Structures are given as C-alpha cells and as structure tokens.
Amino acid sequence: MPDFDLKGIRLSVPRHVSGPKVFEAMRSGRYEQAEARCAERRIAAGDKVLEIGAGVGFVTALCAKAAGAENVTAVDAHPDLLAVVEANLAQNELEGVRLIHGAVAGEVQGGDKTITFNIGPAFWGSSLVETPANAKRQVEVPLLDIHALLEETAATVVIMDVEGAEASMFSQPWPARVHTVCIELHPARFTEGDTKRIFDRLSEIGLSYDPHVSNRDVVCLTRNRGF
C-alpha cells in the first residue's frame, strides 16, 4: 500500500481504488492543491464543514485539523473509500469526523432512496452522471439531499468534488450561514446554464470568487471576512 505525506498528513492509498495518475499527483504534491488551500486558509476552529466527495481523506484531514474533527462531516458514494478515509484519519490522530456513505443530489423525492453509481478504475474517475467506458462496475448507493445535509450539519463551509453531479445541487437557495464554498467544476458534464446557476445561487448569499484560493476548475467562493 503506497504511503504519502502531504502537508503533514500521512496517507495510505490502496491500489484497488487508485492508479498511477493518482499516485503521481500525490508524489508531486499536486493532489487537491486548491481544496487544501481552502481548508488551511478559509476554515477556522468551530466551523461546521461538509465535504462531499471525500476521496481518500486528505482534505478531510486538513478540515479536521482546522475546524476540529467533531465539526466535520465527510460524504462519499464509493463503497470502498470510507474505510480508507477512516484509517487515514486514525493514523493522523483525527478521529471523530462523521463519515456518511451516499451520493448527494439536489432534491430527493420521497420514494427515491438509492441511485446508481459508476465506479471507475481509480476513485477520482467514478461518477453519478456518466458511465465511463472503462467503468469497473455499477452499484446502488444511498441517495442524499444536499439541502437536508446542509441543514442537518449546520454547515458553514462546503467542499465538493463530485465529478459533475455538482450541477444538480443549486436549484434551490442555500442557507446564508455558509461563508465558504470550494467546488471542482466539471463543465464538460454540464448542460446549458449550469455554471451560471451555481454562481448565481452562491452570489445570492453574499459569496464571491476568491482568487487567492481558486485554481483553474477548482473555484472557491467566500464572504469577505477580512482575508
């Protein structure tokens, strides 16, 4: 099992959920750079963090260090990843994060309890919105409503990397308590107007583009708190 040290976070990454490109990104230090900057620079002790798409737990761990593990909720749809996240948090002495298995969508109707999730050769290629040509398998996973999660967790910070599913999560207003949102956008998987709707919804609660943290497709929007 390859071991990495990124920003002081020790990570063990099983080969069956990863691959050469993931390992190279970690070895080079490029892995989730913008999300890491958001966690380090925009999260304060006591913030309530909702991370959607936890991966192997690197950003989860940074969020736990910044906000306190008890203030972090991390969600992932990949059935093999939560055990990886839990183990990585434990080896960094950051136990206490709430981990949830499920796929997050914009609105969940009463009868919708599961959704099909496409698992790729590496965890970062798995997706709700399309079936990769090289998909390893499909599984049914719990379906979670973003608005219910935002209320249940009382989130003030949201970090999201969900391979295009983010487009569905902004049909309704978000709570004004949220002061920071970091999203990896996947516009190739969007339909017309999705990008505008995301920015419009977050602008409604007073968030604006944060150039100090954003990088290419990873955009951070914050409420000006004197940064």
DRENLONU-799395 format. One record per residue (C-alpha): y, z, x; residue number from 1. Coordinates in Angstrom, 1 decimal. Layout:
<zatis>
<zati <Y, Z, X>, NUM>
...
</zatis>
This chain:
<zatis>
<zati <0.0, 0.0, 0.0>, 1>
<zati <3.3, -1.1, 1.7>, 2>
<zati <5.8, 1.7, 2.3>, 3>
<zati <9.6, 1.1, 2.4>, 4>
<zati <12.6, 3.3, 3.0>, 5>
<zati <15.7, 2.0, 1.1>, 6>
<zati <18.9, 4.1, 1.2>, 7>
<zati <16.8, 7.2, 1.9>, 8>
<zati <14.4, 6.5, -1.0>, 9>
<zati <10.8, 6.3, 0.0>, 10>
<zati <8.9, 3.6, -2.0>, 11>
<zati <5.2, 2.9, -2.2>, 12>
<zati <4.6, -0.5, -3.8>, 13>
<zati <1.1, -1.6, -4.9>, 14>
<zati <0.2, -5.2, -4.1>, 15>
<zati <-1.2, -5.9, -7.5>, 16>
<zati <2.2, -5.6, -9.1>, 17>
<zati <4.2, -7.2, -6.4>, 18>
<zati <4.1, -10.0, -3.8>, 19>
<zati <5.6, -11.5, -0.6>, 20>
<zati <9.1, -12.2, -2.1>, 21>
<zati <9.4, -8.6, -3.3>, 22>
<zati <8.3, -7.2, 0.0>, 23>
<zati <10.7, -9.4, 1.9>, 24>
<zati <13.6, -8.3, -0.3>, 25>
<zati <12.8, -4.7, 0.4>, 26>
<zati <12.3, -5.2, 4.1>, 27>
<zati <15.6, -7.0, 4.4>, 28>
<zati <17.5, -4.4, 2.3>, 29>
<zati <18.5, -7.0, -0.3>, 30>
<zati <16.4, -5.5, -3.0>, 31>
<zati <18.5, -4.4, -6.0>, 32>
<zati <21.7, -4.0, -3.9>, 33>
<zati <24.2, -4.2, -6.7>, 34>
<zati <22.3, -1.9, -9.0>, 35>
<zati <22.0, 0.6, -6.1>, 36>
<zati <25.8, 0.4, -5.5>, 37>
<zati <26.3, 1.2, -9.2>, 38>
<zati <24.1, 4.2, -9.1>, 39>
<zati <25.8, 5.5, -5.9>, 40>
<zati <29.4, 4.8, -6.8>, 41>
<zati <29.6, 5.0, -10.6>, 42>
<zati <27.3, 7.8, -11.6>, 43>
<zati <28.4, 11.4, -11.4>, 44>
<zati <26.5, 14.6, -11.8>, 45>
<zati <25.7, 15.2, -15.5>, 46>
<zati <26.0, 11.6, -16.6>, 47>
<zati <23.3, 10.5, -19.0>, 48>
<zati <21.6, 7.4, -17.6>, 49>
<zati <19.5, 4.9, -19.5>, 50>
<zati <17.7, 2.5, -17.2>, 51>
<zati <16.0, -0.4, -18.9>, 52>
<zati <13.6, -2.2, -16.6>, 53>
<zati <12.7, 0.5, -14.0>, 54>
<zati <10.6, -1.7, -11.7>, 55>
<zati <9.0, 0.5, -9.0>, 56>
<zati <11.6, 3.2, -9.4>, 57>
<zati <14.1, 2.5, -6.6>, 58>
<zati <17.2, 2.5, -8.8>, 59>
<zati <15.6, 5.2, -11.0>, 60>
<zati <15.5, 7.5, -7.9>, 61>
<zati <19.1, 6.8, -7.0>, 62>
<zati <20.2, 7.6, -10.5>, 63>
<zati <18.2, 10.8, -10.5>, 64>
<zati <19.9, 11.8, -7.2>, 65>
<zati <23.4, 11.1, -8.6>, 66>
<zati <23.1, 12.4, -12.2>, 67>
<zati <20.2, 14.9, -11.9>, 68>
<zati <16.6, 13.9, -12.8>, 69>
<zati <16.7, 15.6, -16.1>, 70>
<zati <19.6, 13.3, -17.2>, 71>
<zati <17.8, 10.0, -16.5>, 72>
<zati <15.6, 8.0, -19.0>, 73>
<zati <13.8, 5.0, -17.5>, 74>
<zati <12.0, 2.4, -19.6>, 75>
<zati <9.7, -0.4, -18.6>, 76>
<zati <7.4, -2.7, -20.5>, 77>
<zati <5.0, -3.4, -17.7>, 78>
<zati <1.9, -1.3, -18.4>, 79>
<zati <1.2, -0.7, -14.7>, 80>
<zati <4.6, 0.3, -13.5>, 81>
<zati <5.3, 3.7, -15.0>, 82>
<zati <2.6, 5.3, -12.8>, 83>
<zati <4.3, 3.7, -9.8>, 84>
<zati <7.7, 5.0, -10.8>, 85>
<zati <6.3, 8.5, -11.4>, 86>
<zati <4.6, 8.5, -7.9>, 87>
<zati <7.8, 7.3, -6.2>, 88>
<zati <9.9, 9.9, -7.9>, 89>
<zati <7.4, 12.6, -6.9>, 90>
<zati <7.4, 11.6, -3.2>, 91>
<zati <11.2, 11.8, -3.2>, 92>
<zati <11.1, 15.2, -5.0>, 93>
<zati <12.9, 13.8, -8.0>, 94>
<zati <10.5, 14.8, -10.8>, 95>
<zati <12.0, 15.3, -14.3>, 96>
<zati <13.0, 11.8, -15.2>, 97>
<zati <11.9, 10.9, -18.7>, 98>
<zati <9.7, 7.7, -18.5>, 99>
<zati <9.1, 5.5, -21.5>, 100>
<zati <6.7, 2.6, -21.9>, 101>
<zati <8.1, -0.1, -24.1>, 102>
<zati <10.1, -3.3, -24.4>, 103>
<zati <13.7, -2.9, -25.6>, 104>
<zati <15.2, -5.3, -28.2>, 105>
<zati <18.5, -5.5, -30.1>, 106>
<zati <17.3, -4.5, -33.5>, 107>
<zati <13.8, -3.3, -34.6>, 108>
<zati <12.9, -3.8, -38.2>, 109>
<zati <10.8, -1.2, -39.9>, 110>
<zati <7.5, -3.0, -39.6>, 111>
<zati <7.9, -4.2, -36.0>, 112>
<zati <6.1, -1.7, -33.8>, 113>
<zati <4.9, -3.9, -30.9>, 114>
<zati <5.8, -7.1, -29.1>, 115>
<zati <4.1, -9.5, -26.7>, 116>
<zati <5.0, -9.0, -23.0>, 117>
<zati <4.2, -11.7, -20.4>, 118>
<zati <3.0, -10.3, -17.1>, 119>
<zati <3.7, -12.4, -14.0>, 120>
<zati <2.1, -12.2, -10.5>, 121>
<zati <5.0, -9.9, -9.5>, 122>
<zati <6.6, -7.3, -11.7>, 123>
<zati <10.1, -8.9, -11.4>, 124>
<zati <8.8, -12.2, -13.0>, 125>
<zati <7.4, -10.5, -16.1>, 126>
<zati <9.3, -11.2, -19.3>, 127>
<zati <9.6, -10.9, -23.0>, 128>
<zati <11.5, -14.1, -23.6>, 129>
<zati <9.2, -16.7, -22.0>, 130>
<zati <5.7, -17.2, -20.8>, 131>
<zati <5.7, -18.1, -17.0>, 132>
<zati <3.5, -20.9, -16.0>, 133>
<zati <1.7, -18.6, -13.6>, 134>
<zati <1.5, -15.6, -16.0>, 135>
<zati <-1.4, -13.3, -15.3>, 136>
<zati <-1.8, -12.0, -18.8>, 137>
<zati <-0.1, -11.1, -22.1>, 138>
<zati <-0.2, -7.6, -23.5>, 139>
<zati <1.2, -5.9, -26.7>, 140>
<zati <3.7, -3.2, -25.8>, 141>
<zati <5.7, -0.7, -27.9>, 142>
<zati <9.0, -2.2, -29.3>, 143>
<zati <12.1, -0.1, -28.9>, 144>
<zati <15.5, -0.4, -30.5>, 145>
<zati <18.4, -0.4, -28.0>, 146>
<zati <20.8, 1.3, -30.4>, 147>
<zati <18.3, 4.1, -31.2>, 148>
<zati <17.8, 4.6, -27.5>, 149>
<zati <21.5, 4.8, -26.8>, 150>
<zati <21.9, 7.5, -29.5>, 151>
<zati <18.7, 9.4, -28.6>, 152>
<zati <19.6, 9.6, -24.9>, 153>
<zati <23.4, 10.0, -25.4>, 154>
<zati <23.7, 7.5, -22.6>, 155>
<zati <27.0, 7.3, -20.7>, 156>
<zati <25.6, 4.8, -18.1>, 157>
<zati <23.2, 1.9, -18.8>, 158>
<zati <21.5, -0.1, -16.0>, 159>
<zati <19.5, -3.1, -17.2>, 160>
<zati <17.3, -5.8, -15.7>, 161>
<zati <15.0, -7.3, -18.4>, 162>
<zati <14.7, -11.0, -17.4>, 163>
<zati <16.7, -12.5, -20.2>, 164>
<zati <16.0, -10.0, -23.0>, 165>
<zati <19.5, -8.5, -22.5>, 166>
<zati <20.9, -11.3, -24.7>, 167>
<zati <19.4, -9.6, -27.8>, 168>
<zati <21.0, -6.2, -27.2>, 169>
<zati <24.6, -6.9, -28.1>, 170>
<zati <24.5, -8.0, -31.8>, 171>
<zati <25.9, -4.6, -32.9>, 172>
<zati <28.6, -2.3, -31.4>, 173>
<zati <27.7, 0.0, -28.6>, 174>
<zati <28.8, 3.7, -28.6>, 175>
<zati <32.2, 4.4, -27.0>, 176>
<zati <30.8, 7.2, -24.8>, 177>
<zati <29.2, 4.5, -22.5>, 178>
<zati <31.6, 4.2, -19.5>, 179>
<zati <29.4, 2.0, -17.1>, 180>
<zati <27.0, -0.8, -17.8>, 181>
<zati <25.2, -2.7, -15.0>, 182>
<zati <23.3, -5.8, -16.1>, 183>
<zati <21.4, -8.5, -14.2>, 184>
<zati <22.2, -11.6, -16.3>, 185>
<zati <19.7, -14.4, -16.7>, 186>
<zati <21.8, -17.2, -18.3>, 187>
<zati <19.1, -19.8, -17.9>, 188>
<zati <17.2, -17.9, -20.6>, 189>
<zati <20.3, -17.5, -22.9>, 190>
<zati <21.2, -19.5, -26.0>, 191>
<zati <24.8, -20.7, -26.6>, 192>
<zati <27.3, -17.8, -26.9>, 193>
<zati <25.0, -15.1, -25.5>, 194>
<zati <27.1, -14.4, -22.4>, 195>
<zati <30.4, -14.2, -24.4>, 196>
<zati <28.8, -11.9, -26.9>, 197>
<zati <27.7, -9.5, -24.1>, 198>
<zati <31.2, -9.3, -22.5>, 199>
<zati <32.9, -9.1, -25.9>, 200>
<zati <30.8, -6.2, -27.1>, 201>
<zati <31.4, -4.2, -23.9>, 202>
<zati <35.1, -5.1, -23.9>, 203>
<zati <35.3, -3.5, -27.4>, 204>
<zati <34.5, -0.1, -26.0>, 205>
<zati <37.0, -0.5, -23.2>, 206>
<zati <34.8, -1.7, -20.3>, 207>
<zati <36.0, -4.4, -17.9>, 208>
<zati <34.5, -6.3, -15.0>, 209>
<zati <34.1, -4.1, -11.9>, 210>
<zati <34.3, -6.4, -8.8>, 211>
<zati <33.6, -3.5, -6.3>, 212>
<zati <30.0, -3.2, -7.6>, 213>
<zati <29.2, -6.6, -9.1>, 214>
<zati <27.4, -9.2, -7.1>, 215>
<zati <26.6, -12.7, -8.4>, 216>
<zati <24.3, -12.4, -11.5>, 217>
<zati <24.4, -8.6, -11.4>, 218>
<zati <27.6, -7.6, -13.3>, 219>
<zati <29.0, -4.1, -13.6>, 220>
<zati <31.5, -3.2, -16.3>, 221>
<zati <33.3, 0.1, -16.2>, 222>
<zati <36.0, 2.0, -17.9>, 223>
<zati <38.7, 2.8, -15.4>, 224>
<zati <38.3, 6.4, -14.3>, 225>
<zati <40.3, 6.1, -11.1>, 226>
<zati <37.7, 4.4, -8.9>, 227>
</zatis>
